[in-house]
């Protein structure tokens, strides 16, 4: 039992990291309605369960990322189950569930009232990004982990110099003999968003390697983005101090700020998969006329590289991959 209708994110994150289902009762045993917070089977999702009486149905959600279903527990009790369809929003969704539970348990609001009031109160906040989105934080963590790999082979000065993604270059890393494009996901499948027609195109005379990184919630043993930034800055300050100002400019250009809340912990789900760019599924613009190529100015699409065999002889730079 937690103290009041609140569950600390650190407790939730522990069970997510362990892949273990659990239930946190949020209301006293005799209270009506019964309210509980659950981590789902396999530690894959979180939800709020609220008891329904015989006259009430669950409220409808107008938000595409929030789903409200009616279920029954083993004792036959009818429950509303509030969950999210977006795993990358789980940390923010936790705060929303806590707000709904607080309105019901502490302030005596009905489920309909609590959900409507919470959504209304959050609408202004939801329309304004809170620093970096989860996906952007994941992407930055993947790039910092790749930078650590590059530093292990070429040193930190070269690693910082090679990180060109924050400067608006086509690819994330430009090494002496080849380029690297790094994509990071928290999903079970290796689905990655490609930005622009040329992001998977090799520069003339320079091979391009695509690095698919998968992270998962790490619980107490995981790393936050702030942990990774501090570790990289400390290594650069010690081993390549002349590169520290450049690193700080790159971090700022990536959107990172030290004062942004950051308590989500991650760890690698698997070894990164390194593929040569020509083997990737991608949009082929070779059939475009010159005028069409000039007029198609903004392209974004998703590729799935799950199950693709890694290249037989990928660059050795990606050995010993881990978060800094």
C-alpha positions as CSV (number, residue, x, y, z in Angstrom):
1,X,0.0,0.0,0.0
2,X,1.3,3.4,-0.9
3,X,0.9,6.6,1.2
4,X,-2.3,8.1,-0.2
5,X,-3.2,8.0,-3.9
6,X,0.4,8.5,-5.1
7,X,2.9,6.0,-6.5
8,X,6.4,7.2,-6.9
9,X,7.8,6.9,-10.4
10,X,10.9,5.2,-9.1
11,X,8.7,2.4,-7.8
12,X,6.9,2.0,-11.1
13,X,10.1,2.2,-13.0
14,X,11.6,-0.6,-10.9
15,X,8.8,-3.1,-11.9
16,X,8.9,-1.9,-15.6
17,X,12.7,-2.6,-15.6
18,X,12.2,-6.0,-14.1
19,X,9.4,-6.8,-16.5
20,X,7.2,-7.7,-13.5
21,X,3.5,-7.0,-13.1
22,X,2.3,-5.5,-9.9
23,X,-0.7,-3.6,-8.3
24,X,-0.6,-0.6,-6.1
25,X,-3.9,-0.1,-4.2
26,X,-4.6,3.6,-3.9
27,X,-7.9,3.7,-1.9
28,X,-8.7,2.2,1.5
29,X,-10.2,-1.3,1.4
30,X,-13.7,0.0,2.4
31,X,-13.8,3.0,0.2
32,X,-15.9,3.2,-2.9
33,X,-14.9,3.3,-5.7
34,X,-11.9,1.1,-5.4
35,X,-8.9,2.6,-7.2
36,X,-5.6,0.9,-8.0
37,X,-2.5,1.6,-10.2
38,X,-1.2,-1.4,-12.1
39,X,2.0,-2.3,-14.0
40,X,0.9,-4.8,-16.7
41,X,2.0,-8.3,-17.4
42,X,5.6,-8.4,-18.6
43,X,6.1,-4.8,-17.3
44,X,5.0,-3.4,-20.7
45,X,2.5,-0.8,-19.7
46,X,0.8,1.0,-16.8
47,X,-2.9,1.7,-16.1
48,X,-5.3,3.1,-13.6
49,X,-8.2,0.8,-12.5
50,X,-11.4,2.4,-11.1
51,X,-14.4,0.5,-9.8
52,X,-17.7,1.1,-11.7
53,X,-21.1,0.6,-10.1
54,X,-24.0,-1.0,-12.0
55,X,-25.3,2.2,-13.4
56,X,-22.1,3.7,-14.8
57,X,-20.0,3.1,-17.9
58,X,-16.4,4.3,-18.4
59,X,-16.1,7.8,-19.8
60,X,-15.0,8.3,-23.4
61,X,-11.5,9.6,-24.1
62,X,-11.2,12.3,-26.7
63,X,-7.4,11.9,-26.7
64,X,-6.0,9.5,-29.3
65,X,-3.1,8.5,-26.9
66,X,-5.4,7.6,-24.0
67,X,-7.6,4.5,-24.0
68,X,-10.4,3.8,-21.5
69,X,-11.8,0.2,-21.5
70,X,-14.3,-1.7,-19.3
71,X,-13.0,-4.9,-17.8
72,X,-13.8,-7.4,-15.0
73,X,-11.5,-8.6,-12.3
74,X,-11.4,-12.2,-11.0
75,X,-14.2,-11.4,-8.5
76,X,-16.4,-10.1,-11.3
77,X,-16.0,-6.4,-10.3
78,X,-16.5,-4.0,-13.2
79,X,-13.6,-1.7,-13.7
80,X,-12.6,1.2,-16.0
81,X,-9.1,0.7,-17.2
82,X,-7.2,3.9,-18.3
83,X,-4.1,3.2,-20.4
84,X,-2.0,4.8,-23.0
85,X,-1.2,3.6,-26.6
86,X,2.2,5.3,-26.6
87,X,5.0,3.7,-24.7
88,X,7.2,6.8,-25.2
89,X,4.7,8.9,-23.2
90,X,4.6,6.5,-20.2
91,X,6.5,8.8,-17.8
92,X,4.1,11.8,-18.5
93,X,1.1,9.5,-18.5
94,X,2.1,8.3,-15.0
95,X,1.7,11.9,-13.8
96,X,-1.7,12.2,-15.5
97,X,-2.9,8.9,-13.8
98,X,-1.7,10.2,-10.5
99,X,-3.7,13.4,-10.9
100,X,-6.9,11.5,-11.8
101,X,-6.5,9.2,-8.8
102,X,-5.9,12.1,-6.5
103,X,-9.2,13.8,-7.6
104,X,-11.1,10.6,-7.0
105,X,-9.5,9.3,-3.7
106,X,-8.7,12.6,-2.0
107,X,-11.3,15.0,-3.4
108,X,-14.3,12.7,-3.8
109,X,-14.8,13.3,-7.5
110,X,-16.4,10.8,-9.8
111,X,-14.3,9.1,-12.4
112,X,-16.0,11.1,-15.2
113,X,-15.4,14.4,-13.3
114,X,-11.8,13.5,-12.4
115,X,-10.8,12.5,-15.9
116,X,-12.5,15.5,-17.5
117,X,-11.0,18.0,-15.0
118,X,-7.5,16.5,-15.3
119,X,-7.6,16.6,-19.1
120,X,-8.9,20.2,-19.1
121,X,-6.2,21.2,-16.6
122,X,-3.5,19.6,-18.6
123,X,-4.6,20.7,-22.0
124,X,-2.4,23.8,-21.9
125,X,0.6,21.9,-20.7
126,X,0.1,19.1,-23.3
127,X,0.2,21.7,-26.1
128,X,3.6,22.9,-24.9
129,X,6.5,20.4,-25.0
130,X,8.3,19.9,-21.7
131,X,11.8,20.2,-22.9
132,X,12.9,17.3,-25.1
133,X,10.3,14.7,-26.0
134,X,11.0,11.2,-24.9
135,X,11.8,10.2,-28.4
136,X,14.3,13.0,-28.7
137,X,15.9,12.0,-25.4
138,X,16.2,8.4,-26.6
139,X,17.8,9.6,-29.8
140,X,20.3,11.7,-28.0
141,X,21.2,8.9,-25.6
142,X,21.8,6.6,-28.6
143,X,24.1,9.2,-30.2
144,X,26.0,9.7,-26.9
145,X,26.5,6.0,-26.6
146,X,27.8,5.9,-30.2
147,X,30.1,8.8,-29.4
148,X,31.5,6.7,-26.5
149,X,32.2,3.9,-28.9
150,X,33.9,6.2,-31.4
151,X,36.0,7.6,-28.5
152,X,37.1,4.1,-27.5
153,X,38.7,3.7,-30.9
154,X,39.7,7.2,-32.0
155,X,39.8,9.2,-28.8
156,X,37.4,11.9,-27.4
157,X,38.7,14.7,-29.5
158,X,37.9,12.9,-32.8
159,X,34.6,11.6,-31.3
160,X,33.4,15.1,-30.5
161,X,34.6,16.5,-33.9
162,X,32.8,13.6,-35.7
163,X,29.4,14.2,-34.1
164,X,27.8,16.4,-36.7
165,X,24.1,15.6,-36.3
166,X,23.3,18.6,-34.1
167,X,24.9,20.9,-36.7
168,X,22.2,20.0,-39.2
169,X,24.4,17.7,-41.3
170,X,22.7,14.9,-43.2
171,X,24.2,12.2,-41.0
172,X,25.0,11.9,-37.3
173,X,28.7,11.1,-37.4
174,X,31.4,11.8,-40.0
175,X,34.4,9.6,-39.4
176,X,37.6,9.7,-41.5
177,X,36.5,6.8,-43.8
178,X,32.7,6.6,-43.5
179,X,29.5,8.1,-42.0
180,X,27.2,6.8,-39.4
181,X,23.4,7.4,-39.1
182,X,22.1,6.4,-35.6
183,X,18.4,5.7,-34.9
184,X,17.1,4.7,-31.4
185,X,13.8,3.2,-30.4
186,X,12.2,1.9,-27.2
187,X,9.9,-0.4,-29.2
188,X,10.2,-4.2,-29.4
189,X,10.5,-3.9,-33.2
190,X,13.3,-1.9,-34.9
191,X,11.1,0.8,-36.4
192,X,12.8,4.1,-37.2
193,X,11.7,7.4,-38.6
194,X,13.6,8.7,-41.6
195,X,13.7,12.4,-42.1
196,X,14.2,13.6,-45.6
197,X,14.8,12.0,-48.9
198,X,18.6,12.0,-48.6
199,X,19.1,10.8,-45.0
200,X,19.9,7.2,-46.2
201,X,22.0,8.3,-49.1
202,X,25.8,7.9,-49.0
203,X,28.0,10.9,-49.8
204,X,30.1,10.3,-52.9
205,X,33.1,8.1,-52.0
206,X,32.0,7.6,-48.4
207,X,30.2,4.5,-47.2
208,X,27.2,5.1,-44.9
209,X,26.4,2.7,-42.1
210,X,23.0,2.6,-40.3
211,X,23.0,1.9,-36.6
212,X,19.7,0.6,-35.1
213,X,19.7,1.0,-31.3
214,X,17.1,-0.4,-29.0
215,X,16.7,0.8,-25.4
216,X,14.3,-0.4,-22.7
217,X,13.4,0.9,-19.3
218,X,16.3,0.1,-16.9
219,X,14.8,0.5,-13.5
220,X,17.3,1.3,-10.7
221,X,20.2,0.1,-12.8
222,X,19.4,2.2,-15.8
223,X,20.8,5.5,-17.0
224,X,19.1,8.8,-17.5
225,X,20.0,11.2,-20.3
226,X,21.5,13.5,-17.6
227,X,23.7,10.6,-16.4
228,X,24.9,10.1,-20.0
229,X,25.6,13.8,-20.6
230,X,27.5,14.1,-17.3
231,X,29.6,11.0,-18.0
232,X,30.5,12.2,-21.5
233,X,31.3,15.8,-20.4
234,X,33.5,14.4,-17.6
235,X,35.4,12.2,-20.0
236,X,35.9,15.0,-22.5
237,X,37.0,17.4,-19.8
238,X,39.6,15.0,-18.6
239,X,40.9,13.6,-21.9
240,X,40.1,16.3,-24.5
241,X,39.4,19.6,-22.6
242,X,39.9,21.7,-25.7
243,X,36.8,20.0,-27.2
244,X,34.5,20.7,-24.2
245,X,33.1,24.0,-25.5
246,X,32.2,22.4,-28.9
247,X,30.5,19.5,-27.0
248,X,28.4,21.9,-25.0
249,X,27.4,23.7,-28.2
250,X,26.3,20.4,-29.7
251,X,24.3,19.4,-26.6
252,X,22.6,22.8,-26.6
253,X,21.8,22.5,-30.3
254,X,20.3,19.0,-29.6
255,X,17.9,20.6,-27.2
256,X,19.4,19.3,-23.9
257,X,19.3,21.6,-20.9
258,X,20.6,20.8,-17.4
259,X,17.5,22.1,-15.6
260,X,15.0,20.0,-17.5
261,X,13.3,17.3,-15.4
262,X,14.8,13.9,-16.3
263,X,14.1,10.8,-14.2
264,X,13.5,8.1,-16.8
265,X,16.1,5.4,-16.7
266,X,17.1,3.3,-19.8
267,X,19.4,0.4,-20.7
268,X,20.2,-1.3,-24.0
269,X,17.6,-3.9,-24.9
270,X,19.9,-5.6,-27.4
271,X,23.2,-5.2,-29.2
272,X,23.0,-2.4,-31.9
273,X,22.3,-3.7,-35.4
274,X,24.7,-2.2,-38.0
275,X,23.6,-2.3,-41.6
276,X,25.1,-0.8,-44.7
277,X,22.8,1.8,-46.2
278,X,22.2,0.1,-49.6
279,X,20.7,-2.9,-47.9
280,X,18.0,-0.8,-46.2
281,X,14.3,-0.5,-47.3
282,X,14.0,3.1,-48.3
283,X,12.3,5.5,-50.8
284,X,14.1,5.4,-54.1
285,X,14.2,8.8,-55.7
286,X,16.3,7.8,-58.7
287,X,13.0,7.7,-60.8
288,X,12.2,11.3,-59.8
289,X,12.6,13.9,-62.5
290,X,14.8,16.8,-61.7
291,X,11.8,19.1,-61.3
292,X,10.0,16.6,-59.0
293,X,13.1,16.2,-56.8
294,X,13.3,20.0,-56.4
295,X,9.6,20.3,-55.5
296,X,9.4,17.5,-53.0
297,X,10.8,19.4,-50.0
298,X,9.7,17.5,-46.9
299,X,9.6,13.7,-46.6
300,X,9.2,11.6,-43.5
301,X,8.7,7.9,-43.4
302,X,9.2,4.8,-41.1
303,X,11.3,1.8,-41.9
304,X,11.3,-1.5,-40.0
305,X,14.7,-3.3,-40.0
306,X,13.6,-6.0,-37.6
307,X,15.0,-9.4,-38.7
308,X,17.4,-7.9,-41.2
309,X,20.8,-9.7,-40.9
310,X,23.6,-7.4,-39.7
311,X,26.3,-6.6,-42.3
312,X,29.0,-9.3,-42.2
313,X,31.9,-6.9,-41.8
314,X,30.5,-3.7,-40.1
315,X,32.9,-1.1,-38.7
316,X,34.6,-2.3,-35.5
317,X,33.9,1.1,-33.9
318,X,30.6,-0.1,-32.5
319,X,32.2,-2.7,-30.3
320,X,31.5,-2.5,-26.5
321,X,28.2,-0.5,-27.0
322,X,26.7,0.7,-23.7
323,X,25.2,3.9,-22.3
324,X,27.9,6.3,-21.0
